[in-house]
Amino acid sequence: MAKKDLIVLIHGWGGTDKSLLPLSEVLSKDFDVLNFNLPGFGGSEEPTNVWGISDYAQWVLEQVKGKGFDTFHIVGHSFGGQVATQIALLSPQKVKSLTLIGAAVIRKKSNKTKLIGFLSKRINKTGLGLFSRLLQSSDYSKASDKMRNIMSKILAEDLSDKLYKVSIPTLILWGEKDRQTPLSQAKTIKNLMPKAELEIIAGVGHNLPLLKPEFVGEIILKHIKKW
């Protein structure tokens, strides 16, 4: 029996391999699927240093290499989409297709981003004080000191000026009601990437692949088979 192609799934910030497990099950009907916890998530060991996007991208490439695959398709959600895009930039010859779901590749300085950057430099280990109350429900406040520093670094890594280099067939999937990565970003990404197609899913927000895994999986399979 011929070996199946591989799809690599990359979860978002604060997510785990369990976040994308339902989507993985849909895709595994036709593909081998690699679904894992990124370092620092889901109880996995945190990076020893303050990693950026390229560090996470290289780690994913090592996981694929360890599975014996030379080429693969890649699907990234949110922060995972940022990592997926960096992989496509680093190793375009290995990536057969790219699917970006609510991908956080545009990191222009918002007030929240500036505040998190300030906090990561100014707040010591004794507590967040006033800022803890401001960010008590955010990913930042839930993270360890190391992961807060990583988050601050990642939030400063905007990929928009490199998107024109991604010539791999790309599906951009976006929830119409996404507030974390607004729909305007999806349209910007599509305009910057030469081989990108955009599909907007009505009535859904940022957690599109978690809420509609079967629907999302079928769309991804349709596009990959077409390519």
N, C-alpha and C positions, 0 to 999 in steps of 0.2 A: 504493500500500500504506500502511495506517495506521501511524503511528509507534508503536513499542513503548514500554511504560512502562519506567522506569529503576529498577534496583536498585543501590544504592551499598553496596559492601563496605568495612568498616573493620577492619583487622587489629589484633592485640593488641600489647602492648609487646614489643619485640624481634622482632616479625614483619615481614614485607615483603609486597609485592603477590604474590610467589611463594607465600607461605603459603596464601593463599586462592584461588590460581589454579585448582586442581581444582574447588572449589566454584563459582567463577565460570563454568567451562565447563558445569557442570550447569544453572545458572540461565540461561545465555545461550541456552538452547533456546527460551525463551519471553519473555525480557526483554533489553533493552539492559543491560549491566553496566558499572559504573564501579569499577575496582579499581586502587588506587594505593599508593605509599609515602607515609605520613605524613611531614611534615618531621622530619628527624633519624633516619630509618629507611631501611634498604635502600640506603645510599649517597647518599640525598638530602641536600640542604643543611639544616643545623640551623637552628632559629629564631634570629633575631638577639637576642631577649630570652628571658627565662625564661617560657615559655608555661604557661598553665593549660588546663583543659578547654574553656573558652569560646573561647580562641584557636584550638585545634584544630577546634572545631565551626565557627567562622566560616571557617576555611580550607577545610573540606570544602564548606560552602555556596558558596564562591566557585568551587570546581572544578565543582560541579553547574551553577551559573549559566553558567560558561564553555562547558558542553556544550549549552546551550540548553534545559534542562528547568526547568519551573516547579514540578513536583511529582515525588516519587520515593518508592520504598520504601527502607528502610535496614536493613542487617544488620551488627551489630557483635559482635566476639569479644573477650572479656576487657576490656582497656583500650579497645579499639574500641567495646565496648558502653557504656562510660562516655561516650565522645564521642558516640555515637549517641543516647543518652538526653538529653544536653545539647542536641543539635540539635533533638530533639523538643520540648524545653522552650523553646528560642529561636524556632523557626519551625514551630509545630504545623500551620499552614495548608499547609505544603509537604510534610509527611511523610504519605504515604498509609498506611503500616504500618511497624511496628518489630519487628525480630527481635533478641533479645538472647541470645547464646550464652556461657554462663559469664561474664556481664557483671560487671565490677568497679565496680558503682555504690555498694556499701556499703563505705565506707572507715573503719570504726571503728578506733580506735587499738589496733592489735595491738603486741606487743613488737617485731616486725620493723619495723613502720612507725615506731615511736618510735626504733629504732636507726638506721634510714636517715635520719630527720630529723636526728638527732644528728650522724651522720657528715657529712652535707652541709654542716653549719655548722662542724665542727671540723677536718676533715681537709684539709690543703693539697695542693698539686699534686705534692709530692715522693713521695707514696705512701700506701697505706692501712695499712701496718704490720700490727698484730695483726688489725685489722678486715678487712683484705684476705683473711686466711685464713678468717675467719668467713663472709665473703660471696663467696668466690672463684667459686662456681657461680651466683651470683645475677645478675639483670639489672643491678643497681646497679653491681657491680664491673666489668661489661663496658662500661659507658657512659662517655662523655666527661664532663668536668667540667660542661659546659653541660647535658647530658642528665641528669646526676645531680641537678642543681638542679631541672630540670623534673620529674623523677620524684618528688622530695621534695614539690614543690608539688602534684602530681596526687594523691599518696597522702593528702594532707590534705583533698581535696575530696570529701566525702561527699554523695551526692545523695538519700539515703533520705528526708529531710524534704520533698523536692520531687516524689516519685514520684506522689503523689495527683493532681498536675496533668497527668499524661500520660494523656490520654483517647483516644489513638490506638489502634486495634487492635494488640495486641502479642502476639507469640509468644515465650515464654521457653523456650529449649532448654538442657538441662543434663545433663552427664554424672553418672551416679549416684556415681561414685568421684572426683569433682572434689575435690582437696585445696587448690587455690589459691583458689578461690571456692566454699566448701562449699555443699552442696545446701540447707542451712538458709537461705542467702541467697536462693536462687531462690524458696523458699516465701514469704519475707518480701516480696520484690519483687512476687510475684503478689498477695499480700494488700493491698499498698499501691496497685497500679495498677488503675484501674476496669475496663479492657477487656483484661486480660491472661489468656492461657491458658498453662499450664505443661505441657511434655512432658519427661519424664525418660528418658534413654537408659541402659539397664542396661549395666554392665560397662565403661564408658568414663569417662575422667577429663577434665581441663581442655582437652585438645587435640582435643575432639570434631570440630570442622569440618575439622581437618587429617587425622584418622584415618579419618573416615567421610564424605567430601565428597558422594558420590552419595546416600547415605542422608539426610544433613542437607538437601541440596538438594531432594530430593523432598518432604520434610516442609515446607520453606519454601514451595515452589511450591503445595502443597496448601492451605496456610493463606491465602496471598495470593489465590489464585483464589476461595477461599471468601468472603473479605472483599469 
